[in-house]
Amino acid sequence: MDVLVAGSHGGVGQHVTELLSESEHTAHAMVREESQVSEMEEKFGVDVVVADLTEEVSHAVEGCDAVIFAAGSSGEDVEGVDRDGAIRLIDAAEQEGTDRFVMLSSINADRPAESPEELRPYLEAKLAADEHLQESDLTYTIARPGALTDEPATGKIEAARRVERGEITRADVARTLVTALDAETTHGKTFELIEGDEPIESALDRL
């Protein structure tokens, strides 16, 4: 598949782009700044497209079979990027005929009131984007990881509709998103994930 990676320059996105570049899929790295193009081309040897989630993005999904949304505002513009930007890309994918959409969300996105007050605007934005994707005609998967770390990948996770709060490496989240692309058991599924004892493939097979 030709796969657009939104947020390809970010912590999870770079791992996703690297994994796709080593797979049978073809990665198209979406970046916000022209200055990031040569860096991504040289680092991963992939096609790079410049698109800003706060503006028109339809050109970014042209010719793509799937989207992995790994973008985030880091709290700077939760409504513009995490909510409206995601919704904008979902709509563009539908219009382009891009069927598959894998969304990186967040644990507790569906229950912001249970989280610390400072996190609620972000979680509310993620929930709005998740619900828009769930209501779309796209074949979606929504992954909601716990707190992200930069530790090395383990290749093992715990994944379920609900899990206890915990941590997970950015590298393992990326592996989960890429594995989910081809895992039919994740179609139409929304799940939480943290570090665990089960290989990613089998954890997703049991969803």
C-alpha positions as CSV (number, residue, x, y, z in Angstrom):
1,M,0.0,0.0,0.0
2,D,1.0,3.6,-0.5
3,V,0.8,5.0,3.0
4,L,0.7,8.7,4.1
5,V,2.3,9.3,7.4
6,A,0.9,12.4,9.0
7,G,3.3,13.7,11.7
8,S,6.2,11.8,10.1
9,H,8.8,14.2,11.7
10,G,7.6,13.6,15.2
11,G,8.6,11.1,17.8
12,V,6.3,8.3,16.9
13,G,6.1,9.3,13.2
14,Q,9.8,8.9,12.6
15,H,9.6,5.3,13.9
16,V,6.5,4.7,11.7
17,T,8.3,6.1,8.6
18,E,11.4,4.0,9.2
19,L,9.4,0.8,9.6
20,L,7.4,1.5,6.5
21,S,10.6,2.2,4.5
22,E,11.8,-1.3,5.4
23,S,8.4,-2.9,4.6
24,E,6.5,-3.9,1.4
25,H,4.5,-0.7,1.8
26,T,5.5,2.6,0.3
27,A,5.8,5.5,2.7
28,H,4.9,9.1,1.9
29,A,6.1,11.3,4.8
30,M,4.0,14.3,5.4
31,V,5.8,17.3,7.0
32,R,4.8,20.8,7.8
33,E,7.9,22.7,6.9
34,E,9.9,22.8,3.6
35,S,13.1,22.7,5.7
36,Q,12.2,19.1,6.8
37,V,12.0,17.7,3.3
38,S,15.6,17.0,2.6
39,E,16.1,15.7,6.2
40,M,13.4,13.1,5.8
41,E,14.5,12.1,2.3
42,E,18.1,11.5,3.4
43,K,17.2,9.8,6.6
44,F,14.6,7.4,5.3
45,G,14.8,7.5,1.5
46,V,11.0,8.1,1.2
47,D,8.8,10.4,-0.7
48,V,8.0,13.6,1.2
49,V,5.0,15.8,0.9
50,V,4.6,19.2,2.5
51,A,1.2,19.9,4.1
52,D,-0.1,21.8,7.1
53,L,-2.9,20.2,9.0
54,T,-4.3,23.7,9.8
55,E,-4.7,24.3,6.0
56,E,-5.7,22.4,2.9
57,V,-4.4,18.8,2.9
58,S,-6.2,17.1,0.1
59,H,-3.1,17.0,-2.1
60,A,-1.3,15.0,0.6
61,V,-3.5,12.0,0.2
62,E,-3.6,11.8,-3.6
63,G,-2.7,8.3,-4.7
64,C,-2.5,6.9,-1.2
65,D,-4.3,3.7,-0.1
66,A,-3.9,4.4,3.6
67,V,-3.1,7.0,6.3
68,I,-1.3,6.6,9.6
69,F,-2.1,9.7,11.7
70,A,0.8,10.2,14.1
71,A,0.7,14.0,14.3
72,G,0.3,16.0,17.4
73,S,0.4,19.6,18.6
74,S,2.4,19.0,21.8
75,G,-0.3,21.0,23.5
76,E,0.3,24.1,21.4
77,D,-2.8,24.0,19.2
78,V,-5.0,21.1,20.3
79,E,-8.1,22.4,18.5
80,G,-6.3,23.3,15.3
81,V,-4.1,20.2,14.9
82,D,-5.3,17.4,17.2
83,R,-9.0,18.0,16.5
84,D,-9.6,20.0,13.3
85,G,-6.4,18.9,11.5
86,A,-7.2,15.3,12.1
87,I,-10.8,15.8,10.9
88,R,-9.6,17.7,7.9
89,L,-7.3,14.7,6.9
90,I,-10.1,12.2,7.5
91,D,-12.4,14.1,5.2
92,A,-9.7,14.4,2.6
93,A,-9.0,10.7,2.7
94,E,-12.7,10.0,2.2
95,Q,-12.9,12.3,-0.8
96,E,-9.8,10.8,-2.3
97,G,-11.0,7.3,-1.9
98,T,-8.3,6.4,0.6
99,D,-9.9,3.5,2.4
100,R,-7.6,2.7,5.4
101,F,-7.0,5.1,8.3
102,V,-5.0,4.2,11.4
103,M,-5.3,6.9,14.1
104,L,-2.9,7.5,17.0
105,S,-5.0,8.7,19.8
106,S,-4.5,8.7,23.6
107,I,-5.5,6.6,26.5
108,N,-8.6,8.1,28.3
109,A,-9.6,10.0,25.2
110,D,-13.1,8.8,25.7
111,R,-13.2,9.9,29.3
112,P,-11.4,13.2,29.7
113,A,-13.2,14.1,32.9
114,E,-11.3,11.3,34.6
115,S,-7.9,12.8,33.7
116,P,-6.0,15.8,35.2
117,E,-7.6,19.1,34.3
118,E,-4.6,20.2,32.3
119,L,-5.0,17.2,29.9
120,R,-8.7,17.6,29.3
121,P,-8.6,20.0,26.4
122,Y,-6.2,17.6,24.5
123,L,-8.2,14.6,25.3
124,E,-11.5,16.3,24.3
125,A,-9.8,17.2,21.0
126,K,-8.7,13.6,20.4
127,L,-12.1,12.3,21.3
128,A,-13.7,14.6,18.7
129,A,-11.3,13.4,16.0
130,D,-11.8,9.8,17.0
131,E,-15.6,10.1,16.8
132,H,-15.4,11.7,13.4
133,L,-13.3,8.8,12.2
134,Q,-15.6,6.3,13.7
135,E,-18.6,7.9,11.9
136,S,-16.8,8.1,8.6
137,D,-16.9,5.5,5.8
138,L,-13.2,4.7,6.2
139,T,-11.8,1.3,7.4
140,Y,-10.4,2.7,10.7
141,T,-8.3,1.6,13.6
142,I,-7.8,3.8,16.6
143,A,-4.9,3.1,19.0
144,R,-4.9,4.8,22.4
145,P,-1.5,4.4,24.1
146,G,-0.5,5.2,27.6
147,A,2.3,7.6,28.5
148,L,5.0,7.6,25.9
149,T,8.7,6.9,26.6
150,D,11.8,6.9,24.4
151,E,13.0,3.5,25.7
152,P,14.0,0.9,23.1
153,A,11.2,-1.2,21.5
154,T,10.3,-4.5,23.2
155,G,8.0,-5.8,20.5
156,K,5.5,-6.7,23.3
157,I,2.3,-4.9,24.4
158,E,-0.9,-5.2,26.3
159,A,-3.9,-4.2,24.1
160,A,-7.6,-4.2,24.9
161,R,-10.6,-2.0,24.9
162,R,-9.6,-1.0,28.4
163,V,-6.2,-1.3,30.1
164,E,-4.7,0.0,33.3
165,R,-2.8,3.3,32.9
166,G,0.8,2.7,32.1
167,E,3.7,3.5,29.8
168,I,4.7,2.3,26.4
169,T,7.7,3.2,24.1
170,R,7.2,5.3,21.1
171,A,8.9,2.6,19.1
172,D,6.4,0.0,20.2
173,V,3.5,2.3,19.4
174,A,4.9,2.8,15.9
175,R,5.2,-0.9,15.5
176,T,1.6,-1.4,16.6
177,L,0.3,1.2,14.1
178,V,2.3,-0.3,11.2
179,T,1.2,-3.9,12.1
180,A,-2.4,-2.7,12.4
181,L,-2.3,-1.7,8.7
182,D,-2.6,-5.3,7.6
183,A,-4.4,-6.7,10.6
184,E,-8.0,-7.2,9.7
185,T,-8.8,-7.9,13.4
186,T,-8.2,-4.2,14.0
187,H,-10.7,-3.0,11.4
188,G,-13.3,-0.9,13.1
189,K,-11.6,-1.3,16.4
190,T,-10.7,1.2,19.1
191,F,-8.3,0.0,21.8
192,E,-5.9,1.1,24.5
193,L,-2.3,-0.2,24.8
194,I,0.6,-0.2,27.2
195,E,3.8,-2.2,27.5
196,G,3.1,-5.8,28.1
197,D,4.2,-9.4,27.7
198,E,2.4,-10.4,24.4
199,P,4.0,-10.0,20.9
200,I,2.3,-7.1,19.0
201,E,1.0,-9.4,16.2
202,S,-0.8,-11.8,18.6
203,A,-2.1,-9.0,20.8
204,L,-3.8,-7.4,17.8
205,D,-5.0,-10.8,16.6
206,R,-7.0,-11.1,19.8
207,L,-8.8,-7.8,19.6
